């Protein structure tokens, strides 16, 4: 059934939802990992994304993502390492349970993939924190594919992989003794390593501890978090980061904000001349542990993106390569080894510009990017907005995007590029009713 929309009477944030309703209203149920899900006006998941669900690149021990995943798991060797959790979660799990405010931009249909109003693809591994704590896990890692609508370029892909880690301590004298012991052990290890750390105070007025936490315990947990992650940075980047051999690894801590931790931090590593953001972390909000019914405890947690780190460590220049099945890519990697990727001849890119008048409801860049990706798959290298224009008299707006078509695995002929570009134009007209300029 198609429901006609009248956007003029709706708040702005509903426009796109209704617009999507027009596009997707006749869609059949979505099938994911053998399960059928009904669709509704919220549905915005595309078949290009559905195709990626279940690929589980990080589970392949000789894929760069799998190699990195194993390296991190073996670093935290006494943590329970979980994989294979279903990516379909409720918005409550992904956002509400973690204290995301109702108006957080991540919830928007332009930023996340919704299967229907009650289910979405997780946007981060933190979506599984509550259920993992609730199972009684005290020190754990969780690796998974996560999904976010995004622009298209060499470092953004709507499917990527994260690892979440957490460690729970009892909020009593025994927990305090465990923390003191572990902190002494880790400090000793770091003091003997070639690492320089730029730190921030664990707790400040702008990065406060939680009122429910004992001040001494909160400091000890924050310190344990920092020491544990500094030690992970040594495992990942030590001896690999410096331009010259023997140079120390430089790690920088920055105050951050996440709805589900306080205090919160980001970690950056100085790698081949640049500061690179590696992960987010903090002391878990007590309401998360309360929701999981874990009493009298305090925990830290972190989350990191595997692609970003693997691109650095293996010198992989384009995020799409992780999905390549070309033997020239896959044969370069061996389980347990970090080696430098040797680029093979890149096939030439071929760009086409597309200029059109926007529909009166507007068109988000992510809607355009998803349409291109859904039409041409991985044959799009990047999409760049090169011009926006509003006609002074008619007030009509237009946009011009440059789409770079390029295959990772073969040469794309100009004829083929023309024909897929024509398909993009035709889909753009069908779905959004735009007028080509
Ligand atoms: N979930 C966050 C993200 O995707 C990363 C993160 C930050 C995870 C802080 C954590 C954390 O566990 O404590 O950006």
Boltz pocket constraint, residues with backbone or C-beta under 6 A from the ligand:
constraints:
  - pocket:
      binder: B
      contacts: [[A, 123], [A, 124], [A, 125], [A, 126], [A, 164], [A, 165], [A, 258], [A, 260], [A, 261], [A, 265], [A, 279], [A, 280], [A, 281], [A, 282], [A, 283], [A, 301], [A, 302], [A, 303], [A, 304]]
      max_distance: 6.0
